[in-house]
């Protein structure tokens, strides 16, 4: 959808360059500026939206607490050794 703003902005810029009326040129330039800003905002919103995580895949606090308890139990069950674990 935001690409439509870019096409409309370029169209209004072309109209502003070809017109002989000063009032129409000012209106088209202002419209072009507004449409370019709308395109940039839409493009940025899409880029940020693609990088965001799905809320359904987030861990709830009770599951996180359970995982921490499991990790602590594993850590306590493993006897400490002087050598680092093998990779």
Backbone as CSV, one residue per row, in Angstrom:
resi,resn,N_x,N_y,N_z,CA_x,CA_y,CA_z,C_x,C_y,C_z
1,UNK,0.821,-1.192,0.000,0.000,0.000,0.000,0.864,1.256,0.000
2,UNK,1.986,1.218,0.711,2.791,2.434,0.781,3.448,2.767,-0.554
3,UNK,3.575,1.777,-1.453,4.150,2.063,-2.771,3.195,2.924,-3.606
4,UNK,1.928,2.837,-3.307,0.954,3.688,-3.986,1.204,5.155,-3.652
5,UNK,1.579,5.431,-2.408,1.925,6.810,-2.020,3.112,7.323,-2.833
6,UNK,4.102,6.454,-3.057,5.268,6.864,-3.841,4.870,7.189,-5.279
7,UNK,4.044,6.338,-5.875,3.609,6.601,-7.256,2.798,7.888,-7.347
8,UNK,1.901,8.107,-6.398,1.118,9.342,-6.406,1.994,10.568,-6.172
9,UNK,2.994,10.441,-5.317,3.900,11.563,-5.072,4.691,11.907,-6.328
10,UNK,5.154,10.889,-7.013,5.906,11.153,-8.246,4.997,11.746,-9.323
11,UNK,3.756,11.277,-9.369,2.803,11.836,-10.329,2.513,13.300,-10.058
12,UNK,2.310,13.636,-8.792,2.050,15.042,-8.480,3.286,15.904,-8.705
13,UNK,4.467,15.328,-8.546,5.693,16.069,-8.841,5.816,16.341,-10.338
14,UNK,5.449,15.375,-11.148,5.475,15.579,-12.602,4.472,16.654,-13.009
15,UNK,3.281,16.604,-12.411,2.271,17.633,-12.720,2.771,19.011,-12.309
16,UNK,3.436,19.104,-11.167,3.953,20.394,-10.699,5.026,20.932,-11.639
17,UNK,5.812,20.053,-12.225,6.876,20.501,-13.129,6.329,20.944,-14.485
18,UNK,5.203,20.402,-14.896,4.682,20.689,-16.233,3.613,21.777,-16.270
19,UNK,3.107,22.187,-15.141,2.026,23.164,-15.143,2.569,24.582,-15.273
20,UNK,1.710,25.459,-15.793,2.092,26.870,-15.898,1.426,27.695,-14.804
21,UNK,0.508,27.098,-14.062,-0.197,27.799,-12.997,0.604,27.705,-11.698
22,UNK,0.871,28.843,-11.110,1.655,28.880,-9.866,0.890,28.225,-8.720
23,UNK,-0.419,28.457,-8.632,-1.225,27.891,-7.545,-1.265,26.364,-7.640
24,UNK,-1.448,25.840,-8.846,-1.472,24.396,-9.039,-0.102,23.783,-8.730
25,UNK,0.963,24.488,-9.081,2.298,23.999,-8.793,2.529,23.901,-7.283
26,UNK,2.121,24.914,-6.544,2.295,24.896,-5.085,1.481,23.770,-4.460
27,UNK,0.241,23.610,-4.907,-0.609,22.539,-4.376,-0.009,21.175,-4.689
28,UNK,0.476,20.983,-5.901,1.061,19.695,-6.282,2.362,19.422,-5.532
29,UNK,3.168,20.460,-5.322,4.402,20.257,-4.565,4.116,19.903,-3.106
30,UNK,3.127,20.556,-2.512,2.750,20.227,-1.133,2.167,18.811,-1.052
31,UNK,1.357,18.454,-2.032,0.802,17.099,-2.067,1.912,16.076,-2.256
32,UNK,2.863,16.390,-3.101,3.987,15.482,-3.329,4.807,15.302,-2.053
33,UNK,5.053,16.380,-1.349,5.796,16.293,-0.093,5.045,15.440,0.933
34,UNK,3.760,15.678,1.062,2.955,14.891,1.995,2.910,13.418,1.625
35,UNK,2.803,13.128,0.338,2.771,11.734,-0.101,4.129,11.055,0.072
36,UNK,5.211,11.792,-0.132,6.546,11.221,0.123,6.717,10.891,1.605
37,UNK,6.242,11.764,2.467,6.324,11.498,3.914,5.466,10.282,4.268
38,UNK,4.268,10.192,3.689,3.403,9.036,3.941,4.065,7.753,3.450
39,UNK,4.761,7.819,2.313,5.466,6.643,1.797,6.582,6.225,2.745
40,UNK,7.356,7.179,3.238,8.460,6.856,4.141,7.920,6.262,5.441
41,UNK,6.855,6.825,5.979,6.272,6.303,7.223,5.734,4.888,7.002
42,UNK,5.063,4.654,5.892,4.547,3.322,5.578,5.653,2.313,5.375
43,UNK,6.714,2.723,4.699,7.857,1.834,4.470,8.525,1.479,5.787
44,UNK,8.690,2.469,6.646,9.309,2.225,7.950,8.424,1.317,8.808
45,UNK,7.128,1.541,8.778,6.213,0.707,9.561,6.251,-0.741,9.088
46,UNK,6.380,-0.942,7.788,6.464,-2.312,7.277,7.777,-2.963,7.702
47,UNK,8.874,-2.227,7.642,10.165,-2.789,8.027,10.197,-3.150,9.506
48,UNK,9.634,-2.300,10.345,9.600,-2.576,11.776,8.638,-3.729,12.059
49,UNK,7.525,-3.775,11.352,6.556,-4.845,11.551,7.093,-6.203,11.161
50,UNK,7.927,-6.259,10.118,8.520,-7.526,9.707,9.515,-8.041,10.725
51,UNK,10.161,-7.153,11.444,11.173,-7.564,12.407,10.644,-7.859,13.785
52,UNK,9.373,-7.558,14.030,8.831,-7.786,15.367,8.459,-9.250,15.552
53,UNK,8.484,-9.677,16.815,8.160,-11.063,17.137,6.661,-11.263,17.225
54,UNK,6.253,-12.489,16.980,4.859,-12.860,17.137,4.563,-13.016,18.619
55,UNK,3.520,-12.376,19.095,3.201,-12.408,20.520,2.790,-13.805,20.974
56,UNK,2.296,-14.624,20.067,1.878,-15.972,20.440,3.073,-16.847,20.788
57,UNK,4.264,-16.506,20.284,5.451,-17.304,20.539,6.217,-16.843,21.771
58,UNK,5.774,-15.796,22.426,6.458,-15.311,23.617,6.169,-16.222,24.803
59,UNK,7.129,-16.314,25.703,6.996,-17.174,26.874,6.307,-16.392,27.984
60,UNK,5.302,-17.021,28.585,4.628,-16.361,29.701,5.460,-16.522,30.974
61,UNK,5.216,-15.715,31.987,6.052,-15.738,33.194,6.092,-17.082,33.906
62,UNK,4.984,-17.809,33.937,4.993,-19.107,34.623,5.872,-20.110,33.879
63,UNK,5.829,-20.094,32.555,6.690,-20.991,31.769,8.153,-20.604,31.931
64,UNK,8.440,-19.325,31.977,9.811,-18.864,32.176,10.329,-19.292,33.542
65,UNK,9.502,-19.194,34.571,9.896,-19.628,35.914,10.175,-21.130,35.930
66,UNK,9.328,-21.912,35.244,9.528,-23.357,35.182,10.837,-23.699,34.486
67,UNK,11.142,-23.001,33.395,12.396,-23.249,32.683,13.605,-22.873,33.532
68,UNK,13.499,-21.795,34.301,14.599,-21.408,35.189,14.816,-22.446,36.277
69,UNK,13.717,-22.976,36.814,13.838,-24.015,37.832,14.476,-25.269,37.260
70,UNK,14.111,-25.639,36.050,14.735,-26.800,35.404,16.226,-26.578,35.192
71,UNK,16.594,-25.397,34.736,18.006,-25.098,34.504,18.777,-25.114,35.808
72,UNK,18.189,-24.588,36.867,18.869,-24.592,38.167,18.998,-26.012,38.706
73,UNK,17.977,-26.847,38.503,18.044,-28.239,38.952,19.126,-28.991,38.192
74,UNK,19.262,-28.750,36.900,20.321,-29.404,36.103,21.698,-28.938,36.567
75,UNK,21.803,-27.646,36.860,23.076,-27.102,37.302,23.477,-27.701,38.657
76,UNK,22.520,-27.855,39.535,22.795,-28.415,40.856,23.045,-29.919,40.794
77,UNK,22.468,-30.621,39.831,22.636,-32.071,39.720,23.982,-32.437,39.118
78,UNK,24.552,-31.576,38.309,25.844,-31.856,37.679,26.957,-31.539,38.671
79,UNK,27.812,-32.544,38.969,28.914,-32.271,39.906,29.948,-31.338,39.270
80,UNK,30.432,-30.370,40.028,31.437,-29.464,39.464,32.744,-30.205,39.240
81,UNK,33.350,-29.977,38.131,34.638,-30.598,37.829,35.654,-29.524,37.549
82,UNK,36.915,-29.878,37.652,37.996,-28.922,37.439,38.216,-28.613,35.968
83,UNK,37.729,-29.493,35.098,37.938,-29.295,33.657,36.698,-28.683,33.020
84,UNK,36.907,-27.844,32.023,35.745,-27.271,31.326,35.071,-28.355,30.493
85,UNK,33.806,-28.231,30.216,33.112,-29.251,29.412,33.664,-29.289,27.991
86,UNK,33.660,-30.482,27.402,34.165,-30.646,26.029,33.136,-30.123,25.052
87,UNK,33.634,-29.512,23.992,32.742,-28.984,22.974,32.465,-30.059,22.028
